[in-house]
Amino acid sequence: MTSIGRAAFWGCSGLTEFLSMIREPFAWEGVPEIPLYVPKGTKQLYEATEGWNVFKNIIEKDDSFFVDNAVYVNDIVARAGGKLTLSLKMKNTAAIRGFQFDLYLPEGVTVAKNSKGKILGALSADRLPDEDEHTLTLSEQPDGAIRFLYSSQYDETFTGNDGEIATLQLNVAEGMAAGDYEIQLKNMKLTESDIEKHYDTALLRSKLTIKSYVVGDVTGDGNVNAADVTALANYIVGKGTLANEAAAYVNGDEKIDIADVAALIGIIKNM
């Protein structure tokens, strides 16, 4: 689409919202009476572009908001040198029994593997049909993508309409700079039991934010001391919150529990 005019909506008195996935908006004559939903990170571009800037309510949304019958990843936060469980979700109204797509990770983020070199990824049980045999194949492609290929042995379809279908274990490089990075899902195809019915999505994006912080500084004051021990202990027993939750993974197992308190005390003793 290269142009659009207000006349395109002539007579559409019931129009209640406008969804646009354009990342570089062009000028046109807008429809200001309704909310405009745009991709995350593009609101300022829309506000500065003729036509789009007349919308009174411009709202940023993840790419998954705009699509149906697709696999997506929510925006996530991680720390340099840490581990990450990537949750892959599917939103669908059709009866989906198989899918394929390529996952592109930012430089510095790699898939975790076992001792035999197998990629650590798995199907999630909640949306899988009972008493079926499922096959998930994960493979590294020449261009660096991780290809996901899923099929049902008996053509059973996923249950529900939205939620996690698989997870992937990732490692974040120690020296990865703080900032926002893009995760991409490309070349996506979802199929129904009738393989002639499929749904293609060329590209979906999500954001990985790498936080810069000191491990153990759960209060966020720039220091690691007894106050952090107290705050972490209170959080574990449900009596408080953390200014920086990611800093609480002190012992590196990506779980917040008493082992992190012990590790934090050890850090303070050695300072």
Secondary structure, 3 states (H helix, E strand, C coil): CCCCCHHHHCCCCCCCCEECCCCCCCCCCCCCCCCEEEECCCHHHHHCCCCHHHCCCEEEECHHHHCCCEEECCCEEEECCCEEEEEEEEECCCCCCEEEEEEECCCCEEECECCCCCECEEECHHHCCCCCCEEEEEEECCCCCEEEEEEECCCCCCCCCEEEEEEEEEEECCCCCCEEEEEEEEEEEEECCCCCCEEEEEEEEEEEEEECCCCCCCCCCCCCCHHHHHHHHHHHCCCCCCCCHHHHCCCCCCCCCHHHHHHHHHHHHCC
